Amino acid sequence: GNSVTQMEGPVTLSEEAFLTINCTYTATGYPSLFWYVQYPGEGLQLLLKATKADDKGSNKGFEATYRKETTSFHLEKGSVQVSDSAVYFCALNAGKSTFGDGTTLTVKP
Amino acid sequence: EAGVAQSPRYKIIEKRQSVAFWCNPISGHATLYWYQQILGQGPKLLIQFQNNGVVDDSQLPKDRFSAERLKGVDSTLKIQPAKLEDSAVYLCASSFRRESEKLFFGSGTQLSVL
C-alpha cells in the first residue's frame, strides 16, 4: 500500500534559521504530493502541493520539489519565523490521501 | 466561502457508551472523508464517500464504527460501543471531486473515552 515517512521531530530552531523537513513516500502510479500545516488550535490546511515529477510547490516562503527518482518531497524554508511554529504533515494523494505522522516545529526568538 | 463544519468540538464519554459526530462539507464538494488522528500520529482515513456512496471503508472498524452520508451532503460518524483506544481527534474533510488534490479540513472533534 501507499505510505509516507517523515523526519521525526520535534524540531527546534532559532528565528531566521534554515529549515528542512524530510519526507519520502511509497506509492503505485503517480501520486500528487502535499504539505499540510496545523497551527496551534487550528485545523489542518494545505501549505503547498506538486502534482508531477520535478514540480516545485511554494507558499509563504516554503518550498518542496517532487523528486520521483528519490521518491522524496522535502520541505524547506530559508529563514523561519516564530509564526511558523506548527505541526507539518507530508501527504500523498493517489485516489485517496495518505499522511505522514507529522513533524512539530518550534521556532524560538 | 464557509468551511467544513464539525460538531461537537469536544466530547467526553465512558467506555461502552455511544457517540456521534456530525460534519457538513463545503457546498458543492462531492467527496467527504472521515479521518482519525491519534495524538502524535498523522490522520488515518476511516471512510471516504463520493456523493452518498462509499468509495473506501477498508480501515473502518465496522464492528463498532458506522458512517452515513444521506442525500450526499452532510455526514454522521458513530461509534458504538466506544473503547479507550478510540480516544482521538476525528477530522472531517471534503474535496470538490474524488481525484481533487486539495482537501479542506474541519476543526475536528476531540473524543476522550474514560
Interface residues (C-beta under 8 A of the other chain):
Chain A: V4 Q6 S32 F34 Y36 E42 G43 L44 Q45 L46 K49 T51 F89 A91 N93 G95 K96 S97 T98 F99 G100 D101 G102
Chain B: V4 Y33 G40 Q41 G42 P43 K44 L45 Q48 V55 D56 L91 A93 R98 E99 E101 K102 L103 F105 G106 S107 G108
